[in-house]
Amino acid sequence: MASSRDDFIIAIRSAFLKKSTQQKFSLLTLVFISIFTIVLSSFDFKFVRFLKAGISEVVYRSSFIVSIPENFLKNTFFEIREYSTFFQNYKLDKEELGHLKSKAVSDKITEFENKELKALINNYILSSDKLLAKIIVDHDSPYLKSIIINKGSKDKIKIGTNIYDRSYLIGRVVEVNYKTSRVLLLSDLNSNVPVTIAPQNIQAIITGTGENYGEIKYIKDGISNIILEDSIVYTSGTGAIFKSGVPIGRVKAVETGNSQKFNVDFYSDFSQLKYVFAELVEKIEVKNTDQKAEEEISQINNTADTKLQILEDEKKIIVQSNLKFKDENELLKIKINNLNKQIADFKNEIYDQKQIIAQYNIDLDEIEFLRLNLEFSHKCRKSFLNNDGFEVGTLEYKSCVMNKGQIND
């Protein structure tokens, strides 16, 4: 009797395992399990409450454990970005401090030389003003290092006018048209600038190399041994070609075989210039001492007015430059924010895809178990006729089903 019942059950299971009925049986099984779970949860049984609490605890703990890597990556990303921002601000502050120190030393040198010149020259004084100019053409070639600016003789530009990037010297005007001028950069092969190397107070000449650095030449024998790395290089004013006391760059020692030579890394990157300043120098004659007191008072007032006008013009130039730099910084900030957002989106998308793949693998394993369970459950389930089987739901039972009914001893 029992054997006939088992044969009947086996016949039913084999019928369900046909390709045409496999999916229907699996779907019906899931539907019945869901309905049974919903009906069971509507009763306020004690073991149902414990089951709900256990499931909630498992879900909470699982979600907490799964979120640990994500939270760790997120916190690490924010810390790295914060450190990067702090380091960039530190570099900007350090560079600004170096600029201020260079400008302070330049001002002291200029003040000292002005006192010496005033003692030697009593017939005129020089008044300078800086004019903002835009670079419209950049001749970037191995032999010619020059730029074209949009200021010319109409704006009182002359041959020999010094050109600056902020407070750093970058070259001088060698050709003037009505609305444009050509500027020969310090890096050009034809450029020669008399300089002073501080703090050793060494006089030398910098020649262009065609690259973004210069080479120190024409140093007296024996003096090159006292030149220090990172010494500051200023214009000496010798020859009255360049204004004295203007910072140019820093000294870098280069080993060439048995000898040593010194290069100068310019403060300004000539390949990144957009706006420059042209220094307009005006010679003002000084009146003789035997003139009337009214003329002296008028001259003092005119000089004060001129200085005020120069300061106002410089303020306008600085404000205009700051606005341009501010706009560029805002655009860079927007680009950085967009890139950070794209990185976060990509990470979220990767995480979601990993979750889908993991769930898909779990579903595949569960489907495989259900399929094998229909076929081999009678071999693995413990029953009156099968004492070697296991209780349904145990790990041993699942392992037996996945091994297709083979019981591991």
Secondary structure, DSSP 8 states (H G I E B T S, - for coil): -HHHHHHHHHHHHHHHTSHHHHHHHHHHHHHHHHHHHHHHHTS--HHHHHHHHHHHHHHHHHHHHHHHHHHHHHHHHHHHHHHHHHHHHHHHHHHHHHHHHHHHHHHHHHHHHHHHHHHH--SEEEEEEEEEEEEEEEEE-SS-EEEEES--GGGT--TT-EEEETTEEEEEEEEE-SS-EEEEETTSTT-EEEEEEETTTEEEEEEE-SSSEEEEE---TTTGGG--TT-EEEE--GGGSS-TT-EEEEEEEEEETTEEEEEEEESS-GGG--EEEEEEEEEEE---TTS-HHHHHHHHHHHHHHHHHHHHHHHHHHHHHHHHHHHHHHHHHHHHHHHHHHHHHHHHHHHHHHHHHHHHHHHHHHHHHHHHHHHHHHHHB--SS-TT-B-TTSHHHHHHHHTTT----
